């Protein structure tokens, strides 16, 4: 027991101890000196006598590096911004109904984004904790509520009552193919991005759509960073309550960072548009910044923020194994926007926001309810240890 204590403490089966003893040179003769018929009987006694001690979580393989996160973010930004830029260029050359060319661009964008999502989930960092689970070695975990049974599988990442969800698509470990529901993310995200262009919008809205596509890379980076922080806290938190309290400020920080990057990219796109194609008429006082500030109104900025927040929450849920909820939210936002765009063209049925602001108002009214429903759900789901298996 003293010589092979480390082997006995981390073994998951007596056969593992028997294999280690035989590898160390102990045979039937050595087992007979300890009053056992064979090595397997000796291993069973060692397994029964030595308490299990999980390996130190600090020895786990490190998470995803910032370079890998940045590379995935750049690839996602490229995959989302290029179809948006291509369709915006087509709309600038051929104004009017998008026709078959716009439909083809939307289908291509959906397939490309779906392939990007599958590639991102298949190459994600280590998704499972060590066999002994996370948490401080030794010492029991405290139940969250009085009378609640101790359930260490919630922190260890094994299937437990909190880690199974009807929306769950399962963890995408290396070597494991993501479930087919992940493929629906691409068309849903492409529809959410490209609907303002297919509805017939001006150059300012087209530039904002390209910026929203580029900001999808920032959403990918935020989601991977969120997963990295969640798994880090999963390895150090002693209880579920402690884990939730540590993770509570992470989602607002991720949302704030993403909205800041989205605002910077949108302002840069509008600045490029203003410099390349200024508005007709006499130059306005105040220079380029004043012209950019008046290129888009408050409703367009609000619609841009709502769309960006919806895409960020969808990417976060996608990486946490809730692909069904992500696809459903994006589909609800895009379908609502499409219905409002169709409603806009009928006299007497449109709302004042739709009549005055066109596709931007439809996008705001379509994505706003989806964000309002998805944000509380994401707040609850992303605080569960089972989302970081």
PEMOSUL-V66915 format. One record per backbone hydrogen bond with DSSP energy under -0.5 kcal/mol. NH is the residue of the N-H (numbers start at 0). CO is the residue of the C=O. Records with the same first field share a line. If there is no record, write none. Layout:
NH->CO ; CO
This chain:
4->1
7->3
8->4
9->5
10->6
15->12
16->12
17->13
18->14
19->15
20->16
21->17
22->18
23->19
24->21
25->20
26->24
30->26
31->27
32->28
33->29 ; 30
34->31
35->30
41->37
42->38
43->39
44->40
45->41
46->42
47->43
48->44
49->45
52->8
58->55
59->56
68->64
69->65
70->66
71->67
72->68
73->69
74->70
75->71
76->72
77->73
78->74
79->75
80->76
81->77
82->78
83->79
84->80
85->81
86->82
87->83
88->84
89->85
90->86
91->87
92->88
93->89
101->97
102->98
103->99
104->100
105->101
106->102
107->103
108->104
109->105
110->106
111->107
112->108
113->109
114->110
115->111
116->112
117->113
118->114
119->115
120->116
121->117
122->118
123->120
132->129
134->234
147->144
153->150
154->151
155->151
156->152
157->152
162->159
163->159
167->164
168->320
169->320
172->170
175->172
176->174
178->168
181->178
182->179
183->179 ; 180
184->181
185->181 ; 182
186->182
187->183
188->184
189->185
190->186
191->187
192->188
193->189
194->190
196->193
197->193
198->194
199->196
205->201
206->202
207->203
208->204
209->205
210->206
211->207
212->208
213->209
214->210
215->211 ; 212
216->213
217->213
218->214
219->215
220->216
221->217
222->218
223->219
224->220
225->221
226->222
227->223
228->224
229->225
230->226
231->227
232->228
233->229
234->230 ; 231
235->231 ; 232
236->232
242->238
243->239
244->240
245->241
246->242
247->243
249->246
250->246
251->247
252->248
253->249
254->250
255->251
256->252
257->253
258->254
259->255
260->256
261->257
262->258
263->259
264->260
265->261
266->262
267->263
268->264
269->265
270->266
271->267
272->268
273->269
274->270
275->271
276->272
286->283
289->285
290->286
291->287
292->288
293->289
294->291
295->291
300->296
301->297
302->298
303->299
304->300
305->301
306->302
307->303
308->304
309->305
310->306
311->307
312->308
313->309
314->310
315->311
316->312
317->313
318->314
319->315
320->317
321->316
323->166
325->321
326->322
327->323
328->324
329->325
330->326
331->327
332->328
333->329
334->330
335->331
336->332
337->333
338->334
339->335
340->336
341->337
342->338
343->339
344->340
345->342
346->344
348->345
349->345
354->350
355->351
356->352
357->353
359->356
361->357
362->358
363->359
364->360
365->361
366->362
367->363
368->364
369->365
370->366
371->367
372->368
373->369
374->370
375->371
376->372
377->373
378->374
379->375
380->376
381->377
382->379
383->380
386->383
387->384
388->385
